[in-house]
């Protein structure tokens, strides 16, 4: 199961990595970042489900890594919410998921509208050492539950700092709250964290999520607690408290506008409704962020503003021209999917040398600051054009507007010495073999392919005159697995060295395992056979590239 889950996921993440090395527009890069974030989240989820079911060895030691909590919270909320906006055409296995109806865009906030909110305390450094994948899994479960049981109002995730008596640790409070159906006291007391327990037996899911949450919070990498406050037909508030070690990493995720923007133009909020709790809280949160960044802000009437912050879920987007008389810049907040109506309206508005940027909800400090930097900073910049701003809108078709020559981002240049490498790819999955060879082709490597262990050994035997420098070997394959194939390759190397070089090893192929198996036993077996590296799928091409570069650097 581990192998079958991770192998296709490797194809997804690897394809995203390859796509990121091409010229993309703003909207395409934004979509790609979301896809990669969701795929990484899915990979972490797979690991934790396997841990929970004992499919893999349960970790008994703390697994700590550097984590920017603000980035983790904002990215997780975004991935959860965007996942909520797709719907199945059919039920059951094989159903096709597509974006929601384009005709469902509201022109006013209705009682059943749910506003996604992100509230992050604006401190300089949110970097800590903790179990990133475990904490993400906790947030995914709690946010997902809130979305599932909320039919109006808001779903909000908050990150705040508590009081810590240990200067080397940060007291953290993560809160997920909603205005959903709530839970009864009896269910919370007796069954809430029990596996396969649901108060509403016909609800989606199997009731395993909160049992996983409690298991993760008790793990040594997090060691946190959870408090639950809920009331039927009022809502639920879940508070996670933990005290991870602090990390002095000031390269934290950008969550403030460009330092060159010292003053915010006069602005107005349009389309926000105080009577709707979610909409009113969103407007208040934006104002708090602006005050924190700029100190004094000037909010004026819509007709007089130089900058309009518009809630696109409650206004007629086709009439953006009628919103202001001062040719204002427009920051348009929209729920996903961003459809052709939004695209056309923003294109028309930007076509007369005016600026309009679209931000897809939910919007956190990072997204808001990035949008303001592009929009407000673009007014006096000759490098930013209305075309660039319109490209931040999701295109309605698969044919996005191409960036101009000046607008194309610089892509990484690869080491020309990579052309010296001879690589053998042994992988039975055609998709994974395709993305691996595409990666090697981009780096000008010579490569051969094999679809299983038998074919891989044959390829190696045929390479006597020009042996491979690297072999990328999948472990689970039909006919002959990667372990046995690597063992035969090592034996062929010994025989070849003895017959051709009098027992002196002139060249040894570096064999890297590419596998969905993550047990300690398999790693030990790979080491004993003579693998030089063990990369668990889904594989990061950055890591693979570093491995190949090390081989190139060691070549005579």
C-alpha positions in Angstrom: 0.0 0.0 0.0 2.8 2.4 0.9 4.5 1.9 -2.5 1.2 2.1 -4.5 0.3 5.4 -2.8 3.6 7.1 -3.0 4.5 6.1 -6.6 1.7 8.0 -8.4 2.2 10.9 -6.0 5.8 11.1 -7.1 4.6 11.6 -10.7 2.4 14.5 -9.5 5.1 16.3 -7.5 7.9 15.6 -10.1 5.7 17.0 -12.9 5.1 20.1 -10.8 8.9 20.5 -10.3 9.5 20.2 -14.0 6.7 22.7 -14.8 8.2 25.2 -12.4 11.4 25.3 -14.6 9.4 26.7 -17.5 8.2 30.3 -18.2 4.9 30.8 -16.4 2.5 33.7 -15.9 1.6 34.9 -12.4 -1.7 33.0 -12.3 0.0 29.8 -13.5 2.8 30.1 -10.9 0.2 30.7 -8.2 -1.7 27.6 -9.2 1.5 25.5 -9.4 2.5 26.6 -5.9 -1.0 25.5 -4.6 -0.7 22.1 -6.4 2.7 21.4 -5.0 1.5 22.4 -1.5 -1.5 20.1 -1.7 0.6 17.2 -3.1 3.1 17.7 -0.2 0.3 17.7 2.3 -1.1 14.5 0.8 2.3 12.9 1.1 2.5 13.8 4.7 -1.1 12.5 5.2 -0.1 9.2 3.7 2.8 8.9 6.1 0.6 9.5 9.1 -2.2 7.2 8.1 0.4 4.5 7.6 1.8 5.2 11.0 -1.6 5.1 12.6 -2.4 1.7 11.0 1.0 0.3 11.7 1.7 -0.2 8.0 5.0 1.4 8.7 7.0 1.4 11.9 5.6 3.9 14.4 8.1 6.6 15.2 9.2 6.5 18.8 11.5 9.5 18.6 10.8 13.2 18.0 11.1 14.2 14.4 11.9 17.9 14.5 12.5 20.3 11.6 12.5 24.0 11.0 9.0 25.3 10.5 7.6 28.8 9.9 4.2 28.4 11.7 2.7 31.4 9.9 3.5 29.8 6.5 2.2 26.4 7.6 -1.1 27.9 8.9 -1.8 30.0 5.8 -0.8 27.3 3.3 -2.9 24.7 5.0 -6.0 26.8 5.2 -5.7 27.7 1.6 -5.2 24.1 0.4 -8.2 23.0 2.6 -10.5 25.7 1.2 -9.5 25.3 -2.4 -10.2 21.6 -2.1 -13.6 22.4 -0.8 -14.5 24.3 -4.0 -14.5 21.2 -6.2 -17.4 18.9 -6.5 -17.8 15.3 -8.0 -19.8 14.8 -11.2 -20.4 11.2 -10.1 -20.4 9.3 -6.8 -17.9 6.6 -5.9 -14.6 5.5 -7.3 -13.8 7.1 -10.7 -15.8 10.3 -10.1 -14.5 13.3 -11.9 -13.9 16.5 -9.9 -14.3 19.9 -11.4 -14.7 23.5 -10.2 -18.0 24.6 -9.0 -20.6 26.3 -11.2 -19.6 29.6 -12.8 -23.1 30.8 -12.6 -23.3 30.6 -8.8 -21.3 33.8 -8.1 -23.2 35.9 -5.5 -24.0 39.6 -5.8 -24.8 39.8 -2.1 -23.8 37.9 1.0 -26.5 35.4 1.9 -27.0 33.7 5.3 -25.6 30.4 4.1 -22.4 32.0 2.8 -19.3 30.8 4.6 -16.3 33.2 4.8 -12.8 31.6 5.3 -10.6 33.6 7.7 -7.0 33.6 8.6 -5.8 35.5 11.7 -2.0 35.4 12.4 -0.5 37.6 15.1 2.1 39.9 13.4 5.3 39.0 15.2 8.7 39.1 13.5 9.6 35.4 13.7 7.3 32.4 13.8 10.1 29.9 13.2 10.2 26.9 15.6 11.5 23.3 15.6 8.6 20.8 15.5 7.0 17.9 13.6 5.8 19.8 10.5 3.9 17.0 8.9 2.2 16.0 12.1 1.1 19.6 12.8 -0.2 20.0 9.3 -2.2 16.8 9.6 -3.8 18.1 12.8 -4.8 21.4 11.1 -6.1 19.5 8.0 -8.4 17.4 10.2 -9.7 20.3 12.3 -10.2 22.7 9.4 -11.8 20.0 7.3 -14.3 19.2 10.1 -15.2 22.8 10.4 -15.8 23.2 6.7 -17.9 20.1 6.6 -20.3 21.1 9.4 -20.6 24.8 8.7 -23.4 26.1 6.5 -23.2 29.8 7.2 -21.0 32.3 8.9 -17.3 31.6 8.9 -14.5 29.1 9.4 -11.4 30.7 11.0 -7.9 29.5 11.8 -5.8 31.7 14.2 -2.2 31.6 15.3 -1.2 33.5 18.4 1.7 33.5 20.9 1.0 32.5 24.5 3.0 33.0 27.6 6.1 30.9 28.1 8.3 30.6 31.1 11.1 28.9 29.1 13.0 31.4 27.0 14.1 28.7 24.6 10.5 27.7 23.8 7.6 29.5 22.2 4.1 29.1 23.7 1.8 28.7 20.7 -1.9 28.7 20.4 -3.6 27.4 17.3 -7.3 27.9 17.1 -9.8 26.6 14.6 -13.3 27.9 15.1 -16.5 27.9 13.2 -20.2 28.8 13.3 -21.3 25.3 12.4 -23.8 22.9 14.0 -21.7 22.2 17.1 -21.7 19.0 19.2 -23.5 17.8 22.3 -21.8 17.7 25.7 -22.4 13.9 25.9 -20.6 13.2 22.6 -17.7 15.4 23.4 -17.3 13.8 26.8 -17.7 10.2 25.8 -16.8 9.7 22.1 -15.2 12.7 20.5 -11.6 11.3 20.2 -12.6 7.6 19.8 -11.8 6.0 16.4 -14.8 5.6 14.1 -17.1 7.8 16.2 -19.5 10.3 14.6 -22.4 12.2 16.2 -24.1 12.3 12.8 -23.8 8.8 11.5 -24.8 9.8 8.0 -22.1 12.5 7.7 -19.2 12.1 5.3 -16.1 10.3 6.6 -15.5 7.4 9.0 -14.8 9.2 12.2 -11.1 8.6 12.3 -9.8 12.2 12.0 -9.9 13.3 15.6 -8.5 10.0 16.8 -5.5 10.7 14.5 -5.3 14.3 15.9 -5.1 13.1 19.5 -2.4 10.5 18.5 -0.3 13.1 16.7 -0.6 15.7 19.5 0.7 13.1 22.0 3.7 12.2 19.8 7.1 13.4 21.0 7.6 15.7 18.0 4.6 17.9 19.1 3.6 17.1 22.7 0.6 19.4 22.6 -2.9 19.6 24.1 -6.3 20.3 22.6 -9.3 22.0 24.3 -12.8 21.8 22.8 -15.5 24.4 23.4 -18.7 23.7 21.5 -22.5 24.4 21.6 -25.2 22.9 19.5 -26.3 25.2 16.6 -23.8 27.9 17.8 -20.4 26.6 16.7 -17.1 25.0 17.8 -13.8 26.3 18.9 -10.8 24.0 19.2 -7.6 25.3 20.7 -4.2 23.5 20.4 -1.5 24.5 22.7 2.2 23.5 22.3 5.6 24.8 23.3 8.1 23.9 20.6 11.8 25.0 20.7 12.3 28.4 19.1 14.5 28.8 16.1 16.5 31.9 15.2 15.7 31.9 11.5 14.9 35.3 10.2 14.3 34.1 6.7 10.7 33.7 7.6 7.9 33.8 5.1 7.2 37.2 3.7 4.1 38.7 5.5 4.6 42.4 5.1 4.5 44.6 2.0 7.7 45.8 0.2 9.7 48.2 2.4 9.6 50.8 -0.4 5.9 51.2 0.2 6.0 53.5 3.2 2.6 55.0 2.7 -0.7 53.4 1.7 -2.9 55.5 -0.7 -6.3 56.6 0.5 -8.5 53.5 0.3 -12.1 52.3 0.7 -13.6 48.9 1.5 -16.4 47.9 -0.9 -18.8 45.0 -0.6 -18.2 44.0 3.0 -21.3 43.5 5.1 -21.0 44.1 8.9 -24.3 42.1 9.5 -22.6 39.0 8.2 -20.2 37.8 10.9 -17.7 36.4 8.4 -17.7 39.3 6.0 -17.4 41.8 8.9 -14.5 39.9 10.5 -12.7 39.8 7.1 -12.9 43.6 6.7 -11.8 44.1 10.3 -8.8 41.8 9.8 -7.7 43.6 6.7 -7.9 47.0 8.5 -5.8 45.6 11.4 -3.1 44.3 9.0 -3.0 47.7 7.2 -2.6 49.6 10.5 0.2 47.3 11.6 2.1 47.7 8.3 1.5 51.5 7.7 0.6 53.0 11.0 -1.8 55.7 10.0 -4.2 54.8 7.2 -6.7 57.0 5.4 -10.1 55.4 4.7 -12.3 57.5 2.6 -15.6 57.2 0.6 -15.6 54.8 -2.3 -15.9 57.7 -4.9 -12.7 59.4 -3.5 -10.4 56.4 -3.0 -7.2 55.8 -4.8 -7.3 52.1 -3.8 -10.4 50.0 -3.6 -10.4 46.7 -1.6 -13.5 44.9 -3.0 -15.2 41.7 -1.8 -16.0 40.2 -5.2 -18.5 37.7 -3.6 -21.0 40.5 -2.9 -20.7 43.0 -5.8 -21.5 42.9 -9.4 -18.0 42.4 -10.8 -19.1 43.2 -14.4 -19.5 46.8 -13.2 -16.1 47.5 -11.7 -15.9 50.8 -13.7 -18.9 52.2 -11.7 -17.2 51.7 -8.3 -15.0 54.8 -8.3 -14.5 58.1 -10.1 -10.8 58.5 -9.3 -9.5 55.7 -11.6 -8.6 53.7 -8.5 -6.4 50.7 -8.2 -8.6 47.6 -7.3 -7.7 44.7 -5.1 -10.4 42.2 -5.8 -11.0 39.3 -3.3 -12.9 36.4 -4.8 -13.8 32.9 -3.8 -12.6 30.0 -6.0 -13.2 29.2 -8.8 -12.3 32.5 -10.5 -14.4 32.3 -13.6 -14.6 34.0 -17.0 -16.8 36.8 -15.6 -14.0 37.9 -13.2 -11.4 37.4 -15.9 -13.2 39.5 -18.5 -14.1 42.3 -16.0 -10.6 42.7 -14.7 -9.1 42.6 -18.2 -11.5 45.3 -19.3 -10.7 47.4 -16.2 -6.9 47.0 -16.7 -7.1 47.7 -20.4 -7.4 51.5 -19.9 -4.0 51.8 -18.1 -5.6 51.0 -14.7 -4.5 48.4 -12.3 -6.5 45.5 -10.9 -5.2 42.4 -9.0 -7.3 39.4 -7.9 -6.6 37.5 -4.7 -8.4 34.2 -4.2 -9.8 33.6 -0.7 -8.8 32.8 2.0 -6.4 35.6 2.3 -3.7 35.7 4.9 -0.9 38.2 5.7 1.4 36.7 3.0 -1.2 36.9 0.2 -2.4 40.3 1.2 1.1 41.8 1.5 2.2 40.3 -1.8 -0.9 41.7 -3.6 -0.4 45.2 -2.2 3.3 45.2 -3.1 2.4 44.3 -6.7 -0.6 46.6 -7.0 0.5 49.8 -5.1 4.2 49.4 -6.1 3.2 49.0 -9.7 1.6 52.5 -9.9 5.0 54.2 -10.1 7.0 51.3 -11.6 7.9 51.1 -15.3 8.6 47.4 -14.9 5.0 46.5 -14.0 2.3 46.8 -16.6 -1.5 46.3 -16.5 -0.9 43.0 -18.4 1.2 41.7 -15.5 -1.5 42.5 -13.0 -4.2 40.9 -15.1 -2.1 37.8 -15.3 -2.7 37.3 -11.6 -6.3 36.3 -12.6 -6.9 32.7 -13.3 -7.5 32.3 -17.1 -10.8 30.8 -18.2 -9.2 28.5 -20.7 -6.0 26.5 -20.9 -4.4 29.2 -23.1 -3.1 31.9 -20.8 -1.8 35.2 -22.0 1.9 34.9 -22.7 4.3 37.1 -20.7 6.3 39.6 -22.6 10.1 39.2 -22.9 10.7 41.7 -20.1 8.2 39.9 -17.8 9.5 36.3 -18.2 11.2 35.2 -15.0 14.8 34.0 -15.1 14.9 30.3 -14.8 17.8 28.4 -13.2 20.8 27.5 -15.4 22.0 24.0 -15.0 25.7 22.9 -14.7 27.0 22.1 -18.2 29.1 19.3 -16.7 25.9 17.3 -16.2 26.3 16.3 -19.9 29.2 14.0 -18.8 26.8 11.8 -16.8 25.6 8.5 -18.1 22.4 7.5 -16.2 20.4 4.3 -16.2 16.7 4.6 -15.1 15.1 1.4 -14.0 11.5 2.0 -13.2 8.4 -0.1 -14.1 5.9 2.9 -13.8 5.8 4.6 -17.2 4.7 8.0 -15.7 7.5 8.1 -13.2 10.0 6.9 -15.9 8.8 9.7 -18.1 9.3 12.5 -15.5 12.7 11.2 -14.5 13.9 11.1 -18.0 12.5 14.6 -18.7 14.5 15.8 -15.6 17.7 14.2 -17.0 17.1 15.5 -20.5 16.7 19.1 -19.2 20.2 18.7 -17.6 21.7 17.3 -20.8 22.5 13.9 -19.3 22.8 10.8 -21.4 20.3 8.2 -20.2 18.9 4.8 -20.9 15.6 3.3 -19.7 14.6 -0.1 -18.4 11.1 -1.2 -17.4 12.0 -3.8 -14.8 15.0 -5.4 -13.0 15.8 -8.0 -15.7 15.9 -5.3 -18.4 18.0 -3.1 -16.1 20.6 -5.8 -15.6 20.7 -6.4 -19.4 21.3 -2.7 -20.0 24.1 -2.7 -17.5 25.7 -5.7 -19.2 25.6 -4.0 -22.5 27.4 -0.9 -21.2 30.9 -2.5 -20.8 32.6 0.1 -23.1 31.0 3.1 -21.4 29.6 2.1 -17.9 26.9 4.2 -16.3 27.9 6.7 -13.6 24.4 6.6 -11.9 21.6 4.1 -11.7 18.2 5.2 -10.5 16.6 2.0 -9.3 13.0 1.4 -8.3 12.7 -1.3 -5.6 9.3 -2.8 -6.3 9.1 -4.1 -9.9 7.7 -7.2 -11.6 9.9 -10.2 -12.7 12.9 -8.9 -10.7 12.8 -6.3 -8.0 15.3 -3.5 -7.4 17.1 -5.3 -4.6 17.9 -8.4 -6.7 18.8 -6.2 -9.8 21.2 -4.1 -7.7 22.8 -7.2 -6.2 23.5 -8.6 -9.7 24.8 -5.2 -10.9 27.3 -5.1 -8.0 28.4 -8.7 -8.9 28.8 -7.7 -12.5 31.0 -4.8 -11.4 33.2 -7.2 -9.4 33.6 -9.6 -12.3 34.2 -6.8 -14.8 36.9 -5.2 -12.6 38.7 -8.4 -12.1 38.7 -9.4 -15.7 39.5 -6.0 -17.2 41.5 -4.1 -14.5 43.3 -6.9 -12.5 41.0 -6.5 -9.5 41.3 -2.7 -9.3 38.0 -0.9 -9.2 38.3 1.8 -11.8 34.7 2.8 -11.9 31.7 2.0 -9.7 28.2 3.0 -10.6 26.3 5.0 -8.0 23.0 3.2 -7.4 20.2 5.3 -5.8 17.0 3.6 -4.7 13.7 5.3 -5.7 11.0 3.8 -3.6 7.7 4.1 -1.8 8.9 1.8 0.9 9.9 3.6 4.1 10.8 0.9 6.6 14.1 0.7 8.5 14.4 -2.9 7.4 14.3 -2.0 3.7 16.9 0.8 4.2 19.2 -1.7 6.0 18.8 -4.2 3.2 19.6 -1.6 0.6 22.8 -0.6 2.5 23.9 -4.2 2.7 23.4 -4.8 -1.1 25.4 -1.6 -1.9 23.0 1.2 -2.7 24.6 4.6 -2.5 21.4 6.5 -1.6 17.8 5.8 -0.6 15.2 8.3 -1.8 11.6 7.8 -0.6 8.9 8.8 -3.1 7.6 11.4 -3.8 11.2 12.5 -4.6 12.2 16.1 -4.6 14.1 16.9 -7.8 16.2 19.4 -5.9 17.5 16.6 -3.7 18.1 14.3 -6.8 19.8 17.1 -8.6 22.2 17.6 -5.6 23.0 13.9 -5.7 23.8 14.0 -9.4 25.9 17.1 -9.0 28.0 15.4 -6.3 28.6 12.5 -8.7 29.7 15.0 -11.4 32.0 16.8 -9.0 33.7 13.5 -8.1 34.4 12.6 -11.7 38.1 12.7 -12.7 
